[in-house]
Amino acid sequence: MNQRQPIGIFDSGYGGLTVMKEITRQLPEYDYMYLGDNARVPYGNRSFDIVFQYTWQCVRHLLEEGCPLVIVACNTASAKALRNIQQTMLPMYFPDRKVLGVIRPTTEIVGDISKTNEIGVFATQGTVTSESYRLEIKRFFPNARVYQQPCPLWVPIIENNEHLSEGADYFVNKYIDELLVQCHNIDTIILGCTHYPLLIDKIQKHLPDHIKLISQGPLVASSLTDYLERHPELKKEISQNRSRQYFTTDDPTVFSLKGKLFVGEELEVSHIELT
């Protein structure tokens, strides 16, 4: 690469903004390019082949824009597409670039947090079906037992700005009950969707006090910090002007307004067409 370029962050929609918010808080000096594929959201109920097709198209766009590193800040995409991208597409088309996901930074530490080895996961149906959390946690902590709960209504509640309403409490409590009935000894729960941190106050209100709730953003940001320290050759390729660019495959005005829910400020957003 001839010049430094931003870190790319991809999500199927808005949720990855919670990850980007934590990354930019811990690593504010770098430049970032965010892409939300809002025109084709949600990914959660789509097949593995379609999620791979969409994810690779978006990741490839960021790589073609020059990003030396792309974070797939979407659990469904990380679960259904990341490994194929890392093992097949990058060596073939972009052998000098890196693509990382959001699942591993969480799964490689969760067993150190849990005292009972009984771990819960709240996620979309697509992430649950992929079994990625169960497989990854077992890889690092073979004795752990993992219980998964799909929460299909949480993302619509958040994106319709109803996550602070009293009505949201019913659906928060509903999925908590459905998870905990699977095992009464769960002491650690992963928020396996990047939207879910917006519900964290309500989730904690309904959870028993002894259960630890894990949000991905801070863990992904810390993992990225460590990764860049261990890969100085990649770190040198990233530009450091503190710039932030936001792109969407849908309406940029809508993205800016809804994105404010996730980052606390209106965003300057541009529309792109993927080819």
Helices and strands as residue ranges (DSSP letters): E 7-11, H 16-26, E 32-36, G 38-40, H 48-64, E 69-72, H 75-80, H 82-84, I 85-89, H 90-93, E 98-100, H 104-113, E 118-123, H 125-130, H 132-140, E 145-150, H 154-159, H 166-180, E 188-191, G 196-199, H 200-206, E 212-214, H 216-230, H 232-235, E 244-248, H 252-263, E 269-271
